[in-house]
């Protein structure tokens, strides 16, 4: 949104901050990716399974998250391009990824 300031002969329009340019990520096929699976202990003893090192668009990442959450029977989210699944589900995630032709690091 622009701001208007008065000075002298009338209104002066100050342009708003430009919208940062965003680049759309093009997803790689599952066979050409090497997902990294790890388990992390958070505050208050919460355990989270992390799936990182994926090159996916936002839509594909959301779709993958939904499929993994369904197969593990638990919740999860995407945080800074990393899929976080609640609980220690490392083996379930590994099994699902391998059965769906995803590469594992």
C-alpha positions as CSV (number, residue, x, y, z in Angstrom):
1,X,0.0,0.0,0.0
2,X,1.3,3.5,-0.8
3,X,1.6,6.3,1.7
4,X,0.7,9.9,0.9
5,X,2.7,12.7,2.4
6,X,2.1,16.4,2.0
7,X,4.9,18.8,1.2
8,X,4.7,21.9,-0.8
9,X,2.4,21.9,-3.8
10,X,0.4,18.8,-3.2
11,X,0.4,15.1,-2.5
12,X,3.6,13.1,-2.9
13,X,3.1,9.3,-3.3
14,X,5.7,7.0,-1.8
15,X,5.6,3.5,-3.4
16,X,5.1,0.5,-1.1
17,X,7.9,-2.0,-0.6
18,X,8.2,-4.2,-3.7
19,X,6.9,-7.8,-3.4
20,X,9.9,-10.1,-3.2
21,X,10.3,-12.3,-6.2
22,X,9.6,-15.9,-5.6
23,X,10.9,-18.8,-7.7
24,X,8.7,-21.8,-8.2
25,X,10.5,-25.0,-7.4
26,X,10.2,-27.7,-10.0
27,X,9.9,-31.2,-8.5
28,X,12.4,-33.9,-9.3
29,X,11.0,-37.4,-9.8
30,X,11.1,-39.7,-6.7
31,X,13.6,-42.0,-8.3
32,X,16.1,-39.2,-8.7
33,X,15.9,-38.0,-5.1
34,X,17.7,-39.0,-1.9
35,X,15.6,-38.4,1.1
36,X,17.3,-38.1,4.5
37,X,15.3,-39.5,7.4
38,X,16.2,-38.6,11.0
39,X,14.6,-38.6,14.4
40,X,14.9,-35.5,16.7
41,X,13.9,-35.1,20.4
42,X,12.3,-31.7,21.0
43,X,11.4,-29.8,24.2
44,X,9.3,-31.6,26.8
45,X,10.4,-35.0,25.4
46,X,8.5,-34.8,22.1
47,X,10.0,-37.0,19.4
48,X,9.7,-36.0,15.7
49,X,10.7,-37.9,12.5
50,X,12.3,-35.5,9.9
51,X,12.4,-36.1,6.2
52,X,14.7,-33.6,4.5
53,X,16.8,-33.2,1.3
54,X,13.8,-33.2,-1.0
55,X,13.4,-31.0,-4.1
56,X,9.6,-30.7,-4.4
57,X,7.1,-27.9,-5.2
58,X,4.8,-26.8,-2.4
59,X,1.9,-28.8,-3.8
60,X,3.9,-32.0,-4.2
61,X,5.4,-31.6,-0.7
62,X,1.9,-31.2,0.7
63,X,0.7,-34.3,-1.2
64,X,3.7,-36.3,0.1
65,X,3.1,-35.2,3.6
66,X,-0.6,-36.3,3.5
67,X,0.3,-39.7,2.1
68,X,3.0,-40.3,4.8
69,X,0.7,-39.1,7.6
70,X,-2.0,-41.5,6.5
71,X,0.4,-44.4,6.3
72,X,1.9,-43.7,9.7
73,X,-1.5,-42.9,11.3
74,X,-0.1,-39.7,12.9
75,X,0.1,-35.9,12.4
76,X,2.8,-33.9,10.7
77,X,3.7,-30.6,9.2
78,X,6.1,-28.9,6.8
79,X,8.6,-26.5,8.3
80,X,11.2,-24.8,6.1
81,X,11.1,-27.4,3.4
82,X,11.4,-30.3,5.9
83,X,8.6,-32.7,6.5
84,X,8.0,-33.4,10.3
85,X,6.0,-36.4,11.4
86,X,5.0,-36.8,15.0
87,X,6.6,-39.6,16.9
88,X,9.4,-42.1,16.2
89,X,8.2,-43.4,12.8
90,X,11.6,-43.7,11.1
91,X,11.0,-47.3,10.0
92,X,7.4,-46.7,8.8
93,X,8.5,-43.7,6.8
94,X,11.5,-45.6,5.3
95,X,9.3,-48.5,4.3
96,X,6.7,-46.2,2.7
97,X,9.3,-44.2,0.8
98,X,11.1,-47.3,-0.5
99,X,7.8,-49.0,-1.6
100,X,6.9,-45.8,-3.5
101,X,10.2,-45.7,-5.4
102,X,11.8,-42.8,-3.4
103,X,15.5,-42.8,-2.9
104,X,16.9,-43.0,0.6
105,X,20.2,-41.5,1.7
